C-alpha cells in the first residue's frame, strides 16, 4: 500500500468531498479520484459510498480510515523520534563498569553529560571486568570501563585515567609514617583484598614477583567494607591511589608503593567497527574532552 494513497484517502474522508480534498492537496479532482479508486482496487473493497449526493464511507472505509490515521500518526512519531535522535534530544547509552571504578569517578561524568543532554539516558551495568569486556565484544554494551591494557584488535580504546595502586593501612600501623614502601616489605601483612579479579590477580602477581605469596585474610567486594576493616586495624589493603580521597584520613594512611610501582590505568572500550549511534558518538566526544579525568 502506497502511503501517499492512504494520505489522499484520509483527506477525502475528512472533507467528505473530492472537491474540497483536491483543493487541500493541490491535486486535480480527477487525479484524486483515480488514486482513491486505485486504493479500492488494491484492497479489493469499496471504501467510499458514492450513491448519495454527499459521499460517505462504507464500513470498510471506516476501518481503513481508523487504522490509516493510526499508521500516519506512527509515521509522524517516527519522524519526530528520528529527528530527536539525530539532534541529540533523545538516545540511550549502555555502559558496563566494575564496582570500584564506578564508585570513584563515574557520578561526576554522568552529571556533566546529563547537564548537557538531559534526555539521553545512560544505563549502567555493574559487573566484573571480564564480563564487561565480553558484553562489549558481544555488542550488548556500547562501552565498558576497564583496566588497561586490552586487546586493541578487538576494541577501540580511549585511555582516560593514569594512576597507581597504593597501600592503605591503619594510622597506628608501623608503616603509617612512611611515604613509600616496597612490595617485599609486606611479606608478613594480612591482606584485605578487593575481589574484583583484575586488581586481585594483579596484587597477587606483584607479591609473587617480590618473592612471597600474600596472606589473604579477607576478600571483599565493597570498598566501603574494606575501608571499615582497615579502620579497625584488621589488615592492610592495596587499592587505587584515588581512593585516598574517599577514606577517613584520621584513621587510614595511604602509602605509595615503589620498586616497582603498580600502574592502574583505565580506559573506555567499545567494539571495533561497531556503528555508533549519535548519542554514543557525542559521549565519546564528551569523554575525550575531559581527559585526563580528575578524580
Steps between C-alpha positions, in 0.01 A plus 500: 500500500634839400504738797423786264179324390400448862565868573276605210221267612512638856471852361191407294345331804571806715333745262237254372562664164737437211479867408607633841762227543652570158532870588663413829746265332554726198400220265248482222175335602540237227850407623375468858207287389733267308729463801212405733364259237844342472509449877157334491616267225814411691298417813224340290229686691300822463606766747271785394122489453445707187126436476393804706539868407747545787755221503541281804714209607408136478561277802828399340580867445444575869746223592763621252455858625543403866802278438644742245497785753689278746757418231546867410535597865765228545689627198491854636624371837776308322616813323494696826695233688758474223540877498543501877753219476708663228491834683598341834170574667450131570710187513629223722851396599579168672822490700656219703711593802686291760388606852805688626531701179143627510537591867803718433415720207186416308247722684695809386504380137128422499410832657704697247357315200142514631529876548575529127257234375227443761288277274778257409469213745812328631442145623774364725566129542737418785700181451852359517749604233505179295120500476502866397754429226301203372173696494667779302643245259155340459339839430285490816669815637600816315797557732693334775734659752791265574861483608746527215652351299243310291522340158477795262423264212166438671425843649526869431657654810486845656752510790392753761650424842869448571550412865670250730400260773590602857523335837231592755566439870363605838671814628651303794659245268883492511512604133263793544781753538660399172450681169597196293529125548627217286285195432752268668441684830140376504590133527358458850191718465139377507342615174142612452457473125238644273359196321471661156703247305740732317617700803494184713715303255731795436579534872569129540724510193699794639537326837632187328745713300619648832572148627202409717142377484269747677311397811143581398286551808185621320371547146228763478290643217410840654760770544309651793528168683875481430539855634320408823717191543816710465353756740475219758865407433405151387738500203650701215378541145636597160254710300499778240674813629196731442313313774709700746256788445208282607633356826503631855845653495505524879503119514648384170833584338573462127860407415657487156644171380848508345743257349291448297193723495180326384319682218121532504403635161140512383332538165165504329472211257252450218459227242724553199317593179162526675286782358445746784171685554501884510469488881796263531711711262425810708590315820835408343561867417400601854733247664787590270463866597521410872829310477682479732210454741574643844399261775 
